[in-house]
Amino acid sequence: MYPWERFLVLKKRTEFDDRYQRFRREIRNQIISSTLKPGDFLLSEVNLSKLYNLSRDSVRKVLAELEQSGLIEKIPGKGNIVRESEQWKEETVLRLVCFDDSYEIPTLLQLISEFEQENPRVRIEFSTVSENGYGEYLSDKLRDNEAHDMMVISDLHFRKFADEGLLDKLHASHPYEWAREEDVYGEAVRLFQDGNQLKAVPFVFSPVVYVVNKNLVPEADRLTIDDWSDLTDFAVAHTVKDEQGTVQHYGFGFTITNNRWPQFLLQNGGGIFDAEHRSIFGSGETVEAFRYCLDLMFNREVSPASIYGGTRIVEDLFMKQKVAMIIGTYHYMNEFGNHFMEWDVVPVVPRNSKKATLLLGGALAINASSPHVTAAKRFAQFLVRYDSQKQFKMNGCTIPVLRKVAEDQTLFNPAIHPRNYHCFVDMLPYAHSIQSLGIGQRDLDQIQKELVLMWMKMEDPEDSVKRIEEQMFHHEGNGTDNNRGYLKV
């Protein structure tokens, strides 16, 4: 396809989306504002199709949504009639909570305002809670049946709810009730699935990627890293020390958190549990992966020993131009937006035995016991529609879950996005969720604590993994709950 042909395709797609959303918005507003009164019949599908220049399938899709929302009723042989509903006579107040340092808050506030304009009898009360303790706050509220109507959560919070048996407190839906399966990234959807039910509606996601400081790495645009040997060579070549041996800046770094180091295990064919829920944490592959990380930090001294800082210490060093390349996410790239350095995503997925990286996501969870589930579902649908998803992309680096928005290069903004923004498409085939490790968040957190001695060089990796495996996995019949794949510790 020639570039001009691609432009025409995208232009036609955008024009269709504009017509579709206009129809969707206008018909809903006419009902909610009582321009169309209870008992009034809508125009026929044929006439609506002609009026808005849409196919009848597109018209039917909107009408089905209105029927599901309780706004209209389909009468066979007659048409669609506006329903009498007390729900729309009084204002509905939806309470939405989010952790306070989410990069999506500005876009969410903008979308809330637009949603309220389209739904004049619905008001959203938005509040934030400190990220420290946010998961515990949500769990307590769900457990006490005092949760907000809607909650912005990450896949980490979702795994925490699963550990604590709280997923039944979240409204369940079919995984693709919100969008057609081919229109969204299934990898992001599965982050929030419990069996065949979707328990939170994903709207953004990110693979774990390599981010490079182009001021320190002039060859970044042609950088190739295929395996750990290449990664080591890069880290050595870009670590600079003064005459006294003091490091001026490191070649490579990653924060020692449980959404970073597991990718080294996966890249070496190691992990925590295999497909049959048998522990492989004590395997030679896992030990070798940890030895590799420690070698970079302590033997070669080409990566900072980030155990001594907070959860974002390496990212902070990166912004101070003290690390040439780090492991990061599209979420955290929003932090770099107003920074003076030139940076980019490196389109690589290193391996030792296989390519692998991790996948993270953000979603809207709906309280199943909320009296306003119908209105909350409408807001969830609003977040994943084309116009809303476009705003997530245009306002930041985090990847929208709607495929045609995420991959639309006409929405690329060089003032916000790294040059290689769209390389995530090539990384997705190698992206694994934390769930794929076969372990719950509680036990992953426990492993993180138990590994501190190893990261501080107070315990050999082989001794660490064997001790942890023995303590956590080799009791009560291997310690696994085969129905859910979580450990009993």
N, C-alpha and C positions, 0 to 999 in steps of 0.2 A: 504494500500500500504506500502510495506517495504521501509526503507530509501534508499536501493540500487536501488529499482525500481524507486523511485522518481528521483534519480540522473540520471538514464538512460533516463527518460522522458525529464528532463531538458537538458541533453547533446544532445539528438536528436533535441530538439527544437532550441538549440543554433546553432547546425550544419546547420539546415534548414535556420535560419535567416542569417547566414554567406553566404550561397549559394545565397539566395534571394538578399541580399544587394550587393553582388559581381556582379550578373547579372544586377541589377538595375543601379549600378555605371558604369559598363563597357559599357553597351549599350548606356547610355547617353553620356559618354565621347567620344565614337567613333563618335557620331553625332556632338557634339559641336566642337570637334577637327578636323572635316572634314575628319576623317579616312573613315567614311561613308559619301558620298557626296550626295547633292540633286539629287533625281532621282534614287538612289540606293535602291534596295529592301533588306529588312532584311531577315534573314533566316526564314523559316517557323516556326510556333509555335511548330510543332512536333520536328524539329531539334534543336530549342532553348531549348526545354524541355529536350532533351537528352543531349545536350552540357553542361547544367548547373545542370542536375539532379534535375529538378523541375517539378512539375505538370503543366499541360497546364493551369489550372486555375491561378496558380501563374504567369506564363508567360503572360497570358492575362491581369492580373492586372497591370503589369509593362507597357505593351504596351498601355493600356488604359490611363495610366498616361502620357506617352510620347505623345499620341495623344491629350490629353487635354492641354498639354504644347505647342502644335503647332509644335512639332519636327517631327512627322510622320503623315502620312495620311493612313487610312485603305481603300484599294480599294477592294470592294467585288469581290470574285472569283480570285483575283490575289495575295493579300498579303498586307504587310505594306511597304510604300515607304517613304524615307526621303524627307521632304518638303524643298522647297526653302524659306528661311525666312531672311529678312533683320535684324530681331531682333537679330540674333546670329552672325552677321558680325561685329557689333560694341560692345564695352564694355557697359554693363548696370551697372549703379551705383545705389545701393539701400542705402537709408539713414535710419539708425536704431537708435532710441533713447531709453534710459532707465534711471530710477532714480538712482542716484549715489551710494546709499548704498544697492542696491540689492545684495543678497548673490549669485545670479546666474551669476553675471558678469564674473567671471573667466571661468566658463563652457561655457557661451555664446561666449566669445572671442575664446575659443578653437574650438567650433563648427563652428564659422564664418570662421576660417582658413580652416577647413576641407571642408566646403561648397564651398569655393572659389577654392580649389584644384579640386573638382569634377565639378565645373562650371567655367572654366577658363575665360569666357567672362562676368562673373558677379563679381562685387566688392561691398563689403558692407562697408559703412562708418559708424562707430559706435561712438556715442557720448552720454554723460550723462548730466543730469540736476539735480540740488539739489532736494532731496525728498521734502523739504519744498517748496511748490509752484509748484511741478511737475504737479499736476492735473490741476491747473489753466493755466500753460504753454501749456499743450496739448489742453485744451479747446479753448484757444485763437488761437492757430495755426489751429485747425480744423475749427473754426468759420471763420477765415480769408483765408481758403483754402491754407494755407502755411505749413501744417503738413508734418512730415517725411513720407516716404513710409511705414515704419513699426514702431510700438510703443510697448514697453513692458509695460503692464498695470496690475494692480491688480483688484480684483473684486470691490474694493472701487472706483477706477477710472472709471470703467464701470458704476457703479451706478451714479456717478457724470455726466457722459455723458448722461445717460438716463434722469436725472433731467433736463438737459439743452437742450434736444432735439437734441443731436448730434450723436445719434446712426446711423442715415442715412449717416453720413460721413464715416462710417466704412464699409469695404467690407463685404458683407453677403454671407454666404454659408449654405449648409445643415449641420445640427449639426454633422453628421457622414460622411461627405465627406472626412475627414482627416484620419479616422481610422474606422474599423468596430465597431458597437455599443457594441458588447460583449468584445472588446479588451480594452476599456477605461472606466474610471469611469464616469458614467452618472451624478453623483452628481457634479463633477468638470465641466463637459460640461455645465450643466444648469446654472452655475454661470455667463456664458457669452452669454446666449441666450436672444433674444428679440422675444417673440412669438415662431414661429417655425424656426427662423433663428439664426444661430450662427454668432455673430458679432466680436468675437475674438477667436483665437485658443488656448485653455488651454494647458500648457505643464507641470506645476507643481501645487500642491495644498497642503493644510494642514488642518486637523481639529484642533480646539482649544483643548489642552490637559493639563494634570497635569504633571509637571516636578518636580522631587524630588532630593534633594541633599543627596546622599547616605552617605556622611560623617556625616551628622546630623541625618540621619534616617537609622540606621543599619538594621531595619526590612523592608526596602523598597521592597525587593524581594517578600515578602509575605503580602504586604499591601493590605487591603481590605477597600474600602470606598463605601458604597452603597447609602448613603443618607446624608442629611445635618447634621443629628445628628452625624454620623460617622466623617464627615468633621470637625465639631466643636470639637469633642473629640480629633481628631488628632492635630488640631491647638493649643488647650489648652496644650496637652501633650508635644508638641515640641516647645513651647514658653519658653524661658529661661530669667529670670530676676535676677539682682544682689540684694544684701541686701537692697539697696536703692529703689528698684522697677524699676530700669532702665532696659529696654529691651536689652538683649544681642543679641538675635536673635528671630525672629518671627517664628511661626509655619506654617503660610500660608499667601499668599499674591497674589494680582492681581492688575494690573494697571487699573485705572478707565478710560478706553477708550471704545468707542462704538463697539469694537469687542471683548469685555470681559464681561461687566456687563449684556448685554442682555441675556446671557445664564442662569443667575439666574432667570430671568423672565420666560424663557421657562421651566426651571426645576420645576417651581412652578405652571405651568399652566397659567401663565400670558402672557403678550406680549404688543403689541402696537395696532395691528388691528387683527380682526378675519377673517375668510375666506370670510365673506360678506362685508369686509372693514368697519366694525363697530368698533369704538374705544373701546379697553379694557384696555387702559393704566391706567385709573383711578380705575381699579378693585382692590378688596381686595387682589387678588393673587399677583398683581404687587407691591402693598404697602408692603405686607409681605416679598417679595423677597428683596426689598430695606432695610427693617428693619433688615433682617438677615445679610446683608452685613455690615450695620452700627454697628450692635451688635458685629460682629467680630472685627471691627476696634476700636470702642470707649468704649464699655462696657466691653468686655472681654480683649481688647488690645492684641489680638493674631494675628492681621493682620495690616500691616502699612497703615496709612491713606495717600494713594499715590496721593491724590489730590494736594499735596504740591510739587510734583516733575514733571518731564517731562513725556513723553509718555512711557518711558522705565525705570522708576525709580525702579520698583519692580524687573525687570530683572537684573538691575545693582546691587541691594542689594543681589539678589540670587547669583551672581558671587562673591560677597564679603563674601559669607557664612553668610549672615544676615537674610536669610529666608530659612526655611526647604523645603517648597514646594510652587510652584507658578503655576498660569495658564499661559500657553505659547503656542507656535506653533512650528511645525517642522521647519518653516522658521527661527525662532530666535534661534533654537538649534545650528545652524551653528556658532553662536557667542561663544558657549561653547567649541568648538573643541580643542583649544589650552590651555584650562584652566586646572588648576591643580586638581580641585575637581572631584570627581566621581559622576556621575548623571545618571538619567534614566527617561524614560517616565513611568508614572503609568497607567496601562491599566484599568482605571475606568471612568465611566460617572456618577457622583452623581445625585441625584434627590431629590425632595421633593414630588411632585405628579407624575412626569415622568422624565425619563432620557432624557437629551438633551445637545448638545454642538453646537458650531458654526463651519462653514466651510469657509475657505478662499482659494483664488487661484491666480495664475499668468498666463498671456496669452500673445500672440502676436496678436496685432490688426493691420490690414492693411488699409491704407488710400484708401478709395474707389475712390478718384480722382487721385491717383498716376498713372503716365504713365507706371509704371512697375508692375502692379498688378500681371501679370503672373509669373514674376520672384519672387515677394514677396510671392506668394502662394507656390512656390516651396521651398522657405526657411522655410515657416511655416510647410510644409509637412516634411521637413528635421528634424525639431525640435522634431516631434512626432514619428519619425521612431525608430526602436529598438535600433540601435547603439547610437543614440543621447540621447535617454531616459536613456540608461544604464550609460552614462557619468554623467547625472544629479544625479543619485543615487550614483554612485561611488565617486563623488566629494563632496557630502554634504548630509545633512539630509532631505532636502525638498523632498516631495514624487513625483515621476514621474507620469504623468497621464496615461501612458500605463500600464495596469494591470499586464501583465506578467513580466514586469521589476520591478514594485513596490513590488510585492509579491514574487519575486525570492530570496529565502534565500541564494542561492549560491553567490549573490552579496553583502551580508552583510559584512560590514567592521567594526570590533570592534574598530578600531582606530578612526572612524568617527561617527558611528551609536550607539545610545543607545541600551542596551541589548534588550529592549522591542520595538524596532523600528517597527516591523510588527504588533503591537497591534492596529494600526490605522484601520485595516480591521474590527475589532470588534466594533470600534467606529462609523464607517460610517452610520450604520442604525439609529443612533441617531443624526446625524449631520444635522444642518439646516443652510441655507444661510441667510444672512441679509435680502435678498429680501423676505424671508418667513415671516418677520415681517410686510410686507405690507406697507413699508414706503421707501421713497427715501433717498439718502444720505444727501441731503441738510437739510431735516427735522430731520434726525437722528442727524446731527451735531448741529442743533438748540436745540434739546432736551438735548444733552450733555452740552451745555452752560447753559441751564435753570436749570439743576440739580446741578450746582455748589453749590448753597446755601444749598441744602440737604446734599451733601457730606461734607460740612464744618460744619454741625450740626447747621446751622443758620435757618433751616426750617424743619419741620416735614415731613417725607415721604408722608403721606397722603395729607398734604397741598400742597406739591410740585407737586404730580401727578395730583391733581385736578386742580391746577392753570395752569399747562402746558396743560392739556386736554382741559380746557376751552379756553385758549388763542389760541391754535393751531388747535384744532380739532372740536370745536363746533361753527363753523360759516360757511357761504356759503354752507349750506346743508351738514354739517359734514365735509366739507373741502376736500373730496376725489374726485379724478378723477378716476371714475370706469373703464375707458378704460385702465389705466396704473397702478393704485394702488398707485399713489404718491399724496402727500398732496399739497394743494394750500394755502400757508401761505403768 
